[in-house]
Each structure stands twice: as structure tokens, then as C-alpha cells.
Amino acid sequence: MLTIYDSHHIPTNRNRKGPQACRTQTGFAMGRGEARRVYQARLDLVNRRLRLAWLAQQWAGHLARRRFAKGKYA
């Protein structure tokens, strides 16, 4: 039995092969669509990380403004 320690062990769309990863009945590979899906998943991951960094920066600024408004660090 596998032990899952954190969320990094849960499979996501970035590490699962789609239905277009294998050859079709005609013998032609459909890898271009698979590569496009992986590229989009990586791009989405970068965008999520950038948004998280932006939200953390906005939250830190909010907390600093609230401290200043209350006069704690004036």
C-alpha cells in the first residue's frame, strides 16, 4: 500500500498521459496535441505561482498599512 505524505504525491494533469499520447489505429502519433496539453499545464502552473506571489505581496502591504493606520509603528 502506498503512503501519501503530502499533496505532491497526488497525480495531477501535468504527469498523466492523455488519450492522444498513444498511436491511433492508422499508426500516426498524436503527440502534438499531447505536447500542447503539457505546455498549457506548465503555463497554468507558472501563472498560479505568479498569482500566489502577487497575492502574498498584496496581503503584506495590507497588513503594513493597517499597522501604520493604528499607529503601532508610527
C-alpha positions in Angstrom: 0.0 0.0 0.0 1.3 3.4 -0.9 1.6 6.1 1.8 0.8 9.6 0.7 2.7 12.1 2.8 1.5 15.4 1.2 -0.3 16.8 -1.8 2.8 16.4 -4.0 2.2 12.6 -4.2 -1.3 13.1 -5.7 -1.2 12.8 -9.5 -2.2 15.9 -11.5 -2.8 16.7 -15.1 0.9 17.5 -15.5 2.0 14.0 -15.0 -0.7 11.9 -16.6 -0.8 10.9 -20.2 -3.9 11.9 -22.2 -5.7 9.8 -24.7 -3.8 11.3 -27.5 -0.4 10.2 -26.3 -0.5 6.8 -28.0 -0.7 5.9 -31.7 -4.0 5.7 -33.4 -5.3 2.8 -35.4 -3.8 4.3 -38.5 -0.3 4.3 -36.9 0.1 8.1 -36.8 1.2 9.5 -33.4 -1.0 12.3 -31.9 1.9 13.7 -29.8 1.4 17.3 -30.9 -1.9 17.5 -29.0 -0.3 15.9 -26.0 2.6 18.3 -26.1 0.2 21.2 -26.3 -1.7 19.9 -23.3 1.5 19.6 -21.2 2.7 23.0 -22.3 -0.6 24.5 -21.3 -0.4 22.7 -17.9 3.1 24.1 -17.3 1.9 27.6 -18.3 -1.0 27.4 -15.9 1.3 26.3 -13.1 3.6 29.4 -13.7 0.5 31.6 -13.8 -0.7 30.2 -10.5 2.6 30.7 -8.8 2.9 34.3 -10.1 -0.6 35.0 -8.8 0.2 33.5 -5.4 3.3 35.7 -5.1 1.3 38.7 -6.1 -1.4 37.9 -3.5 1.2 37.4 -0.8 2.7 40.8 -1.7 -0.7 42.5 -1.6 -1.5 40.9 1.8 1.8 42.0 3.3 1.1 45.5 2.0 -2.4 45.5 3.5 -1.0 44.4 6.9 1.6 47.1 6.8 -1.0 49.8 6.0 -3.2 48.5 8.8 -0.4 48.6 11.4 0.5 52.1 10.3 -3.1 53.3 10.5 -3.4 52.0 14.0 -0.2 53.9 15.0 1.7 50.9 16.2 4.8 51.7 14.1 4.3 55.5 13.7 
